[in-house]
C-alpha cells in the first residue's frame, strides 16, 4: 500500500493486496511506486479555497500491479473531484453507493481493465483511499484530486490558508522524488494589501486588478512543514456574496461576513472564569499533581477585574467560594492558591453533569461573560449527555 497525504509526501512500501479471481493477475506490489512529480494549484476566492493536487507515478516493473493511494484530509476539507490518467486514458470519478462502487471496481479488475475506487476509511473519517487497479508495466499514472475548504481569519485579521505537513500518525518514508510546484491564485472582493508566508520563501505579484494576486514558491521545494499563507485585506469586514453555476445548470450561493467589533479606548472588558476540577478517585497520583501545577499557572495569569471560582467535583461538588465567583485580588488569589495546593482526589466517582447543572442554572453575572475551564482525565461515562447539555447553554457560556 502506498500511503501519501494530501500534503504531498511520497509513497510508502505497500502491503499485500487481495485481488479478485481473474485470467491474468496483476503483480502484488512489494516496493515503492516512484513519485515523479507533484503540482499543487490553489484558487482562493474570498473565504473559499479550491486545491488541486496532481501527482505523477510510474510502474517501473515488468508486470502490471495494483496499488492503493491514501491521503488525509483536514477538518472542513471536502473532496469534489478525482481523476486518474494512465497511458493517455482519462478516468473521472463518479459518486456511487458504497457497495455498488465496490462491485463496479471488482468487475473492472476481473475483466483486466483499469479501475479506481475512492472511499472513506471506516476507522478514520478523514482518511480517503484510492484503489488503483492494473497499472501496465512501464506506464505512468497521474492522479489528480480536488478538494475545497473554508478559510478563517487569525487574531490579527489576516486570512489564513494552510497546506498541512505530515503528522506522526500518517508520516511516510520514501526515497521518491517529492519536490513540489505550488501556485496560489487569489481573487478577493476587497483589495489585497499584503501577502506573506512565515514558513516558506514565496514570490508574489499582483494581477490585473488590486484584488487579484499570484503566489508561488521561490524555489521547487519539498513541503516538510506546514505551508502557511497569510493575506491581509484592505476591507476584510465587507460582507460578500458569490453565485456559481455548475455544469448541470445548478446554482450555488455563498454569503460570508467577518464582523468587526469596535471597542473604545476607555472600555474595559471583564470576564467570569470558573475552573471545574475533577477530584474523583481516578485522578489520584500524577493526574491531580498535573492539575495543581496547571491551576497555579492559570491563577497567576488572571487579569485584574476578573471574577473567578474553583469547583472540585466527583460524586458531589465542592466550590471554593460558596456564594459564587469573587473579585480577583491578592486576598482571593492567596485563598485559591492554598485550596489548590491542598486539594486531593477524594470526591468519589466522576459526575461532571452535576456541577455543570449547578453552574449553568444561574444566569451569568451582568457585564461578565462566563467561561468554564474543565480539568479532567477524561474518564467520563456520560460524555454525550454532558456535551448536549453544554450545547444548550452555548449562548451564555463558553466552555
C-alpha positions in Angstrom: 0.0 0.0 0.0 1.5 3.3 -0.9 0.3 5.9 1.5 0.7 9.6 0.9 -1.1 12.5 2.4 -2.9 15.4 0.7 0.1 17.4 1.9 2.1 15.8 -0.9 4.6 13.4 0.6 5.8 10.4 -1.3 4.5 6.8 -1.2 5.2 4.2 1.4 6.2 0.5 0.9 2.9 -1.3 0.0 1.3 -4.1 1.9 -0.3 -7.1 0.2 -3.5 -6.5 -1.8 -6.1 -9.3 -2.2 -7.2 -9.5 -5.8 -10.4 -11.0 -7.2 -10.0 -14.1 -9.4 -9.1 -13.2 -13.0 -7.3 -14.7 -16.0 -4.2 -12.5 -15.6 -3.5 -11.2 -12.1 -1.5 -8.0 -11.6 1.6 -8.3 -9.5 1.1 -7.8 -5.8 3.5 -4.8 -5.2 6.2 -5.1 -2.6 8.0 -1.9 -3.5 7.6 1.8 -3.5 5.9 3.2 -6.7 8.2 6.1 -7.7 6.6 9.5 -7.4 7.8 11.5 -10.4 6.4 14.9 -9.6 3.8 16.9 -7.6 2.0 20.0 -8.5 -0.4 22.0 -6.4 -2.8 24.6 -7.8 -4.9 26.7 -5.4 -7.7 29.1 -6.3 -8.8 31.3 -3.4 -12.0 33.3 -3.9 -12.7 35.3 -0.8 -13.1 32.8 2.1 -13.1 29.6 -0.1 -10.0 27.7 -1.3 -10.1 25.1 -4.1 -7.0 23.0 -4.1 -6.0 20.6 -6.9 -3.1 18.2 -6.3 -1.6 16.5 -9.3 0.9 13.7 -8.8 2.7 11.6 -11.4 3.8 8.0 -10.7 5.4 5.3 -12.8 5.3 1.5 -12.7 8.9 0.5 -13.3 8.2 -3.2 -13.0 7.8 -5.7 -15.8 4.4 -6.8 -14.6 1.1 -4.9 -14.1 0.4 -4.0 -10.5 -2.4 -2.9 -8.3 -1.7 -0.2 -5.6 -3.6 1.8 -3.1 -3.2 5.6 -2.7 -4.2 7.0 0.7 -4.4 10.6 1.8 -5.6 12.5 4.8 -8.0 15.5 4.7 -8.1 18.1 7.4 -11.4 19.1 9.0 -13.5 21.4 6.8 -12.0 19.9 3.6 -14.3 18.1 1.1 -13.2 16.2 -2.0 -15.0 17.4 -5.1 -13.2 15.7 -7.9 -10.9 12.7 -8.6 -9.3 12.0 -12.0 -6.8 9.3 -12.9 -4.8 9.1 -16.2 -3.0 6.0 -17.4 -1.2 5.9 -20.8 -3.3 8.9 -22.1 -6.6 7.4 -20.9 -8.6 9.7 -18.5 -11.0 8.3 -15.9 -13.1 10.7 -13.9 -14.6 9.8 -10.5 -18.3 9.1 -10.2 -20.3 9.1 -7.0 -22.0 5.7 -6.3 -23.3 3.9 -3.3 -20.6 2.2 -1.4 -21.4 -1.5 -2.3 -22.2 -0.5 -5.9 -18.9 1.2 -6.2 -17.0 -1.8 -4.9 -18.8 -4.1 -7.3 -18.0 -1.8 -10.2 -14.3 -1.8 -9.2 -14.1 -5.6 -8.8 -15.8 -6.2 -12.2 -13.3 -3.9 -13.9 -10.3 -5.6 -12.3 -11.6 -9.1 -13.1 -12.0 -8.1 -16.8 -8.4 -6.9 -16.9 -9.3 -3.3 -17.2 -8.1 -0.2 -15.2 -10.2 0.8 -12.2 -10.1 3.2 -9.3 -12.1 3.2 -6.1 -12.1 6.2 -3.8 -13.7 5.5 -0.4 -13.7 6.9 3.1 -11.9 5.0 5.8 -14.4 3.4 8.3 -12.0 3.9 11.2 -11.0 7.4 10.4 -13.4 9.6 8.6 -10.7 12.0 7.4 -8.7 9.3 5.6 -9.6 8.6 2.0 -8.2 5.7 0.0 -8.0 5.2 -3.8 -7.5 1.6 -5.0 -5.8 1.7 -8.4 -6.0 -1.4 -10.5 -3.9 -2.8 -13.3 -1.1 -0.3 -13.9 0.6 -1.6 -17.0 4.4 -2.2 -16.9 6.4 0.9 -17.8 3.4 3.1 -17.8 2.9 6.4 -15.9 -0.1 7.1 -13.6 -1.3 10.6 -13.0 -3.7 11.2 -10.0 -5.5 14.4 -9.6 -7.6 15.2 -6.5 -9.5 18.4 -5.9 -10.9 19.5 -2.5 -12.4 22.7 -1.2 -12.2 24.3 2.2 -13.4 27.3 4.1 -10.7 29.7 5.3 -10.6 31.6 8.6 -9.1 34.8 9.9 -6.4 34.9 12.6 -6.5 37.2 15.6 -4.7 39.9 13.6 -7.4 39.9 10.9 -5.3 38.0 8.2 -6.9 35.3 6.1 -5.1 32.1 6.6 -4.5 29.2 4.1 -2.6 26.1 5.2 -1.3 23.1 3.4 -0.6 20.7 6.4 2.6 18.8 6.6 2.7 15.2 7.8 1.6 14.3 11.2 3.3 11.5 13.1 0.3 9.2 12.6 0.4 9.5 8.8 4.1 10.0 8.3 5.7 8.1 5.4 9.3 7.1 4.5 10.2 7.3 0.8 13.1 7.9 -1.4 10.8 9.0 -4.2 11.1 12.5 -5.7 8.9 14.8 -3.7 9.6 18.3 -5.0 6.5 20.4 -5.2 5.4 23.0 -7.6 2.9 25.3 -5.9 0.8 28.1 -7.3 -1.9 30.0 -5.4 -4.2 32.5 -7.2 -6.2 34.9 -5.2 -9.3 36.8 -6.2 -10.9 38.8 -3.4 -13.8 41.2 -3.1 -11.6 43.6 -1.2 -8.2 44.9 -2.4 -5.2 42.9 -1.2 -2.8 44.8 1.0 -0.2 42.2 1.8 0.6 38.5 1.2 3.2 36.7 3.2 4.3 33.3 4.4 6.0 32.8 7.8 7.0 29.2 6.8 8.4 29.3 3.2 10.0 31.7 0.8 7.5 32.8 -1.8 7.2 35.0 -4.8 4.2 37.3 -5.1 2.8 39.5 -7.8 -0.5 41.4 -8.2 -2.8 40.6 -11.1 -4.5 43.0 -13.4 -6.6 44.3 -10.6 -5.5 45.2 -7.0 -7.9 42.4 -5.6 -6.0 39.7 -7.6 -2.6 38.1 -6.9 -0.5 35.1 -7.7 1.8 33.3 -5.2 4.4 30.7 -6.0 7.2 29.1 -4.0 10.5 30.9 -4.6 12.0 27.5 -5.5 10.7 24.0 -6.0 10.8 22.6 -2.5 9.7 19.6 -0.5 6.9 20.6 1.9 8.3 19.1 5.1 6.4 21.5 7.4 3.0 23.3 7.3 2.8 25.8 4.4 1.0 28.9 5.7 -0.1 31.8 3.6 -1.3 35.0 5.2 -3.4 37.5 3.3 -4.2 41.0 4.6 -7.1 42.7 3.0 -7.9 46.4 2.8 -11.5 45.9 3.9 -11.8 42.4 5.4 -15.1 43.2 7.1 -17.0 43.9 3.9 -19.9 41.4 3.5 -19.6 39.3 0.4 -21.9 37.2 -1.8 -20.9 34.9 -4.6 -23.1 32.9 -7.0 -21.7 30.0 -9.1 -23.3 27.8 -11.8 -22.2 24.2 -12.2 -22.1 22.1 -15.4 -25.7 20.9 -14.8 -27.1 24.4 -14.6 -27.5 24.4 -10.8 -26.7 27.5 -8.8 -24.8 27.8 -5.5 -24.8 30.9 -3.3 -22.2 31.7 -0.7 -22.6 34.6 1.7 -19.9 35.5 4.2 -19.5 38.1 6.9 -16.4 38.7 9.0 -17.9 41.1 11.7 -15.9 43.9 13.3 -16.5 44.7 17.0 -15.1 48.1 17.9 -14.1 48.9 21.5 -13.5 52.4 22.8 -10.1 53.0 24.3 -11.5 53.5 27.8 -13.8 50.5 27.7 -12.9 47.6 29.9 -13.9 44.0 29.3 -14.2 41.7 32.3 -14.9 38.0 32.4 -16.1 35.4 34.9 -13.9 32.3 34.9 -15.0 29.1 36.6 -12.4 26.3 36.9 -14.2 22.9 37.1 -11.7 20.5 38.7 -12.0 16.7 38.6 -11.3 15.4 42.0 -12.6 11.9 41.6 -10.6 8.8 42.6 -9.3 8.2 39.1 -7.3 11.5 39.4 -5.1 10.2 42.2 -1.4 10.3 41.7 0.2 12.2 38.8 -3.1 13.4 37.3 -4.1 15.5 40.3 -0.5 16.8 40.6 -0.6 18.0 37.0 -3.9 19.7 37.6 -2.3 21.5 40.6 0.6 22.8 38.5 -1.7 23.9 35.7 -4.2 25.7 38.0 -1.4 27.6 39.8 -0.3 28.9 36.4 -3.9 29.8 35.4 -4.5 31.7 38.7 -1.4 33.8 38.3 -2.4 34.7 34.7 -5.8 36.2 35.5 -6.4 39.8 34.8 -7.3 42.5 37.3 -11.1 42.9 37.4 -11.8 39.2 36.6 -14.3 37.3 38.8 -13.5 33.6 39.4 -14.3 30.5 41.3 -12.9 26.9 41.7 -15.3 24.0 41.9 -14.0 20.5 42.7 -16.3 17.6 41.7 -16.6 13.9 41.9 -19.7 12.2 43.3 -20.5 15.7 44.8 -19.4 19.2 44.1 -17.3 21.4 46.4 -16.9 25.1 45.4 -14.2 27.2 46.9 -16.3 30.3 47.2 -19.7 29.1 48.4 -21.6 32.3 47.4 -20.3 32.3 43.9 -17.5 33.9 41.9 -15.4 36.6 43.6 -13.3 39.5 42.5 -9.7 38.5 41.7 -7.2 40.3 44.1 -4.3 39.4 46.3 -6.6 38.1 49.1 -8.7 35.8 46.8 -5.6 34.6 44.9 -3.9 33.6 48.2 -7.0 31.7 49.3 -7.3 29.9 45.9 -3.6 29.0 45.9 -4.0 27.4 49.3 -7.0 25.4 48.1 -5.2 24.2 45.0 -2.0 23.1 46.9 -4.1 21.1 49.4 -6.8 19.6 47.2 -6.9 15.8 46.8 -8.6 13.2 44.6 -11.1 12.3 47.3 -14.5 13.1 46.0 -15.6 9.7 44.8 -16.9 9.0 41.3 -16.9 11.2 38.2 -20.1 13.2 37.8 -19.4 16.2 35.5 -23.1 16.8 34.7 -24.0 17.7 38.3 -21.6 20.7 38.7 -22.4 21.9 35.2 -26.1 21.9 36.0 -25.4 23.9 39.2 -23.3 26.5 37.3 -25.5 26.9 34.3 -28.8 27.2 36.1 -27.6 30.6 37.3 -27.7 33.5 34.9 -24.2 35.0 34.0 -23.1 38.0 36.0 -24.1 41.2 34.2 -21.2 42.6 32.3 -19.1 39.5 32.9 -19.1 36.9 30.0 -18.8 33.5 31.6 -16.2 30.9 30.7 -15.8 27.4 32.2 -12.5 25.6 32.2 -12.7 21.8 32.7 -9.7 19.9 34.0 -10.2 16.1 34.0 -8.5 12.9 33.0 -11.5 12.2 30.6 -12.8 9.1 32.3 -16.4 10.1 32.0 -19.3 7.7 31.3 -22.0 10.2 30.2 -19.8 12.3 27.8 -22.5 12.9 25.1 -25.1 13.9 27.7 -22.7 16.5 29.1 -21.9 17.8 25.6 -25.6 18.1 24.8 -26.3 20.0 28.0 -23.4 22.4 27.5 -24.5 23.0 23.9 -27.9 24.1 25.1 -26.2 26.9 27.1 -23.7 27.9 24.4 -25.4 31.3 24.0 -24.5 32.3 27.6 -21.3 30.4 28.4 -18.1 29.4 26.7 -16.6 26.0 27.8 
